[in-house]
Amino acid sequence: MEVAPGRQSLTDVAELHSAVVRSERIWIDVVASGPSTLLVEQFCFPGYRVDTRSGPAPAALRCRDDGRLLIDLPEAGRYLLRVRLGLTLTRLVGTSVSLVALAIWLFLLWHAKRGSVA
């Protein structure tokens, strides 16, 4: 995690307490001494959201030109942030098609086994 270009370095502006990556979620605990922008080494796909779990003001998420995530911290203070990949229409359709295909495959497997027993 680093500060985006055009801002002070992370050590000058913010102190990163922890960053935990779990599956499609990133938990960030950071103390900012002023307005700052964090660069997250994660590609910015549609559907990424940042939730300010605690902090003086809501953080904002945007994409950098090279496709990585930027998180703007508007004020000084301690922030607990959750970055997560939310549901989009494309992900919903893809998941639905996969589940329907799995159901059809299971039905065909069941039907084939039932036919071979008789």
N, C-alpha and C positions, 0 to 999 in steps of 0.2 A: 504494500500500500504506500503510495507516495502522493505528494501534492502536485497538482496540475501545473504546467508551465505558466509563467506570468504571476504566480503567487510565491510567497515565501516558502522555504523548505518546511517539511513536516515538523522538524524539531523546533523551528522558530515559531510556528503557528499553533501546532497541536501536538498533544502527546497521546500516542496510540496505546491504550491499555490492553486491548485484546482484539483479535479478529479470528473468528471461528467459522470454518466453512463446513457445512453439513448438507449434502445432497444439493438441493436447489435453493438453499438459504445460506446467507452470510450474516453473522452477528458481528457488529463492530461497536466497541466501547472506546470512545475517544474524547479527550478534553481539548477544546479549541480556545486559544487565548484571544482570538479575533475571528472575523469572517475568513473562511478558508474553503478550499475545494480538495476533496480526497479523490485520488485516482485509484480505482479498483481494477486489478489485473484480471478482468473478466469481460468477455465479449458482451456487447450491449444488444441483446435480442429483444424483440417486441415482447412486452409482457412483464419486464422487470419493474419492480416497484420498490420504493424505500419507505419503511414505516419508522417514524420517530417514536420509539417506545418511551423515551424520556429525553428531555432537553429543553432549552430555553425557547426554541422556535422549530417549526417543521423543516426538515432537510428536504432538498430537492434533488432529483435524479435526472441526469441528462447523458447524452452520448458524446464522446470525443470524436474528432475527425477520423482517427484510426480505428474506431469501433469499440473502444473500451468505455467502461462506466465511469462517470464523474458524479460525486456527491457534493453538493453545495451546502455548507454549514453557514447560515446567515449571521449568526451571533456567537459571541464568546460563551463558553459553558461546556458542561459535560453532556455528551450525547450517547445514548444507547440506541443503535440503529439495527434494523433488520432489513436486509436486501433479499428479495425473494422473486422467483419467477412465477408470476401469476398466470391465470387462465386467459387464453385468447381464443378467438373463434377458430383459428387454425388448429390449435392444440385440442380443442373440444371435438372438432370434426375428426381429427386423426385418431384420438382416443376412441371415439364412438365407432369408427370404421374397424379399428383393431378388435374391439369387443364383439362386434357383430360377426367378424370373420372367425374369431375364436369360438363363438357359440355355434356357428354353422359347422366348423370342423369337429367340435365335440359331438354334435348331433349326428354327423355322418359317421364318426367313429363308433358311437353307440349303436347306430342303425346297422352298420356292417357287422359288428360283433353279435348283435341280436339275430341277424339273418344267418350267420354261420353256425350258431348253436342249434337252430331248429332242424 
